[in-house]
Amino acid sequence: MIPALSKLRRRPANQTAKVSAVKPSLEQQPAAKNQNKDSLEQYFADAESWDKEIFANISLSRNRAWLVAFFPVLSNTAQGLRSTDHNLLNLFELYGASRWQTLMHLRLPNALPYFLAGLRIAGGLALIAAVVAEFAAGTPGANAGLAFRLIEAQHRLNIPRLFAALVLLSLTGVAIYGITSVISWLLLRKWHESAVRREN
C-alpha cells in the first residue's frame, strides 16, 4: 500500500512539470512572431532599396547616353548655322528680311544637313554610351539590358548567349544608323545636293 500511495503522490508533481514545460513554449510564441515580423519588414525594406538601385542605374545609363548624344548634334547644328552663305545673307538684308525670317528661311534650312549628320553620329554614340554605362552599373533582373546579359553570359561561359547578345547589339547599331539615314533622305531628297539624284 505504501508504494502505491507514493506513486499517487508523485503523479501531480509530474503534471506540474509538464505544465511548467509548456509555459515557456507559450511565452516564446510572441517572441517568434515578433522575429518573423522583423524579418518580413527587413525583406520588404531590402526589396524597396533593390528597386531604387535598379531604377537609379537605369536612369544613370539614360543620362549618360543623352549626354554623349547631345554634343555632336549641338556642335554640328552650330556649325551649320555659322556656315550660311554670306551672299545669301546680304540678299536677305537687301530685301529687308527680319532676323526671324532670316533664321527660319535661310539659316535653319542651311543647318539641317549638319543637324542630320550629327544625329547619325549621335545615334551610334548613344548606343555605345548605354552599353558602357550598363557595363559599369548594370543590375540583374527583368530590367537588365543586353550589355548586362553579355557580361552574365561571359561569366557563366555561355558562349551562344554571348554571341547572341553581340549580334543583337550590332543589329541595334545598324538599325539606328539606318533609321537616321532614312530620315535624312526624306528631309533632304527634294532640295539638297547630298540627296538629290544626278540627272546625268
C-alpha positions in Angstrom: 0.0 0.0 0.0 2.8 2.4 0.8 4.5 2.2 -2.7 1.1 2.8 -4.4 0.5 5.8 -2.2 3.9 7.2 -3.1 3.1 6.8 -6.9 -0.2 8.6 -6.4 1.6 11.4 -4.6 4.3 11.7 -7.4 1.8 12.0 -10.2 0.8 15.6 -9.5 4.5 16.5 -9.5 4.9 15.1 -13.0 1.8 17.0 -14.2 3.2 20.3 -12.7 6.5 19.6 -14.5 4.6 19.2 -17.9 2.7 22.4 -17.3 5.9 24.3 -16.4 7.5 22.9 -19.6 4.5 24.1 -21.7 4.5 27.6 -20.2 8.0 28.7 -21.6 6.9 27.5 -25.1 3.8 29.6 -24.9 5.9 32.6 -23.7 8.3 32.0 -26.7 5.5 32.2 -29.3 5.1 36.1 -29.2 8.9 36.4 -29.4 8.9 34.2 -32.5 6.1 36.2 -34.1 8.0 39.4 -33.4 11.1 37.9 -35.0 9.1 36.8 -38.1 7.6 40.3 -38.3 11.0 41.9 -38.1 12.4 39.6 -40.8 9.4 40.4 -43.1 10.0 44.1 -42.6 13.7 43.7 -43.4 12.8 41.8 -46.5 10.5 44.5 -47.8 13.0 47.1 -46.9 15.7 45.3 -48.9 13.3 44.8 -51.8 12.5 48.5 -51.9 16.2 49.5 -51.8 16.9 47.0 -54.6 14.1 48.5 -56.8 15.5 52.0 -56.1 19.0 50.8 -57.1 17.7 49.3 -60.3 15.9 52.4 -61.4 18.9 54.6 -60.4 21.1 52.5 -62.6 18.6 52.7 -65.5 18.4 56.5 -65.2 22.2 56.7 -64.9 22.6 54.8 -68.2 20.0 57.0 -69.9 21.6 60.2 -68.7 25.0 59.1 -69.9 23.5 58.2 -73.3 21.8 61.5 -73.5 24.9 63.5 -72.7 27.0 61.6 -75.2 24.4 62.0 -77.9 23.7 65.7 -77.3 27.0 67.3 -78.0 27.6 66.0 -81.6 24.2 67.3 -82.5 24.8 70.7 -80.9 28.2 71.2 -82.4 27.1 70.2 -85.9 24.0 72.4 -85.8 26.0 75.4 -84.6 28.5 74.8 -87.4 25.6 74.7 -89.9 24.2 78.0 -88.6 27.5 79.7 -88.9 28.3 78.3 -92.4 25.4 80.2 -94.1 26.4 81.8 -97.4 27.3 85.5 -96.9 25.9 86.4 -100.3 22.5 85.0 -99.4 22.6 86.8 -96.0 23.3 90.1 -97.9 20.4 89.3 -100.2 18.0 88.8 -97.3 19.2 92.1 -95.8 18.7 93.8 -99.1 15.1 92.7 -99.3 14.5 93.9 -95.7 14.1 90.5 -94.1 13.9 90.4 -90.3 16.2 88.2 -88.2 13.4 85.8 -87.6 12.7 85.4 -91.3 16.4 85.0 -92.0 16.6 82.3 -89.3 13.6 80.4 -90.5 14.1 80.6 -94.2 17.9 80.7 -94.6 19.9 79.7 -91.5 17.8 76.7 -90.4 17.5 75.1 -93.8 21.2 75.5 -94.3 21.9 73.9 -90.9 19.5 71.0 -91.4 22.0 68.7 -93.2 24.6 69.4 -90.5 21.9 68.5 -87.8 21.0 65.3 -89.5 24.7 64.3 -89.9 25.1 64.9 -86.1 22.0 62.9 -85.5 23.5 59.9 -87.3 26.7 60.2 -85.3 24.8 60.7 -82.0 22.7 57.5 -82.6 25.8 55.3 -82.6 27.4 57.1 -79.7 24.2 56.9 -77.6 24.2 53.1 -78.0 27.9 52.9 -77.1 27.3 55.1 -74.0 24.3 53.0 -72.9 26.3 49.8 -73.2 29.3 51.2 -71.3 27.0 52.5 -68.6 25.4 49.2 -68.2 28.8 47.5 -68.0 29.8 49.8 -65.2 26.5 49.9 -63.3 24.2 47.2 -64.6 22.0 45.2 -62.3 20.3 41.8 -62.8 16.6 41.3 -63.1 13.8 42.0 -65.6 15.2 45.5 -66.4 18.7 44.3 -67.3 19.7 45.1 -70.9 21.8 43.3 -73.5 25.1 44.6 -72.1 24.5 43.1 -68.7 23.3 39.8 -70.4 26.6 39.8 -72.3 28.6 40.1 -69.1 26.5 37.5 -67.4 27.0 35.1 -70.3 30.7 35.7 -70.2 31.0 34.9 -66.5 28.9 31.8 -66.9 30.8 30.7 -70.1 27.5 30.7 -72.0 29.0 31.2 -75.5 25.8 31.0 -77.5 24.1 33.7 -75.4 27.3 35.8 -75.5 27.4 35.8 -79.3 23.6 36.3 -79.5 23.9 39.5 -77.3 26.8 40.7 -79.5 24.8 40.2 -82.7 21.7 41.9 -81.3 23.8 44.9 -80.2 25.4 45.1 -83.7 22.0 44.9 -85.3 20.7 47.6 -83.0 23.5 49.9 -84.1 22.9 49.2 -87.8 19.1 49.8 -87.3 19.8 53.2 -85.6 22.1 54.3 -88.4 19.6 53.1 -91.0 16.6 54.9 -89.4 18.5 58.2 -89.1 19.7 57.8 -92.7 16.2 57.3 -94.0 15.0 60.4 -92.0 17.8 62.4 -93.5 17.0 61.3 -97.0 13.3 62.0 -96.6 14.0 65.6 -95.4 16.7 66.4 -98.0 15.8 64.4 -101.1 14.0 67.3 -102.8 16.4 70.2 -102.4 19.8 69.4 -101.0 22.8 68.3 -103.2 23.7 65.4 -100.9 20.3 63.7 -101.5 19.2 64.9 -105.0 19.8 62.3 -107.7 22.0 63.4 -110.6 20.3 63.8 -113.9 23.2 62.5 -116.0 
